[in-house]
Amino acid sequence: MSDVWSALSDRTRRAILSKLRARDMTAGEIAEGFDLSKATVSHHLSILKKSGLIVGEKRAQTITYSLNTTVFQEFLKSAASLLEREEET
């Protein structure tokens, strides 16, 4: 779960997740929305993928990225649990 927290700590990665919430996208489509090099966007995608927040499906020469909703659900349950513990103290 620490990988998820770390991945979400970056504003650009949160923006990428926001874009993927609307629809699945290729790295090129994601990069178009940022004033960053494709290598930098690729680095952010790698971190998100490693954390399990996104998955990539290779189709021919292109990888299409989408949200991994299972990891999001687990993360939200974990975050809610932390908040409940804080309210109890």
C-alpha positions in Angstrom: 0.0 0.0 0.0 3.0 2.3 0.5 3.6 2.3 -3.3 0.1 3.6 -3.8 0.6 6.5 -1.3 3.9 7.3 -2.9 2.4 7.3 -6.4 -0.5 9.5 -5.3 1.9 12.0 -3.7 2.7 13.5 -7.1 0.4 16.1 -8.7 1.2 14.9 -12.3 0.4 11.3 -11.4 -2.9 12.3 -9.9 -3.7 14.3 -13.0 -2.9 11.2 -15.2 -5.3 9.1 -13.0 -7.9 11.8 -13.5 -7.6 11.5 -17.3 -7.8 7.8 -17.1 -10.9 8.0 -15.1 -12.6 9.4 -18.2 -11.3 6.8 -20.6 -8.5 4.4 -21.4 -5.6 6.2 -23.2 -2.3 5.5 -24.8 0.9 7.1 -23.5 0.9 9.5 -26.4 -2.6 10.6 -25.6 -1.8 11.1 -22.0 1.4 13.0 -22.9 -0.6 15.5 -25.1 -2.2 16.9 -21.9 1.1 17.8 -20.3 4.0 20.2 -20.9 6.4 17.3 -20.2 8.7 15.2 -22.3 7.4 11.8 -23.3 10.1 10.2 -21.2 8.9 12.0 -18.1 5.3 10.9 -18.7 6.6 7.4 -19.3 8.4 7.5 -15.9 5.1 8.6 -14.2 3.2 5.8 -16.0 5.8 3.3 -14.8 5.4 4.4 -11.2 1.6 4.2 -11.4 1.9 0.8 -13.0 4.3 -0.5 -10.4 1.9 0.7 -7.6 -0.9 -1.2 -9.3 -3.1 1.9 -9.8 -3.0 1.4 -13.6 -2.6 -1.5 -16.0 -1.3 -1.5 -19.5 -2.6 -3.6 -22.4 -0.3 -4.0 -25.4 -2.0 -3.9 -28.7 0.5 -4.3 -31.6 3.0 -1.5 -31.0 0.8 0.5 -28.6 0.1 0.2 -24.9 -3.3 1.4 -23.7 -3.5 2.3 -20.1 -6.5 2.0 -17.8 -7.3 2.4 -14.1 -7.1 -0.7 -12.0 -10.3 -0.2 -10.0 -9.5 -3.1 -7.7 -6.5 -1.4 -6.3 -8.5 1.9 -6.0 -11.2 0.1 -4.0 -8.6 -1.4 -1.6 -6.9 1.9 -1.2 -10.1 3.7 -0.4 -11.0 1.0 2.2 -7.6 1.4 3.8 -7.9 5.2 3.8 -11.4 5.1 5.3 -10.1 2.7 8.0 -7.3 5.2 8.9 -9.8 8.0 9.1 -12.2 5.9 11.3 -9.3 5.2 13.7 -8.4 8.9 14.0 -12.0 9.8 14.8 -12.1 7.2 17.6 -9.1 8.7 19.3 
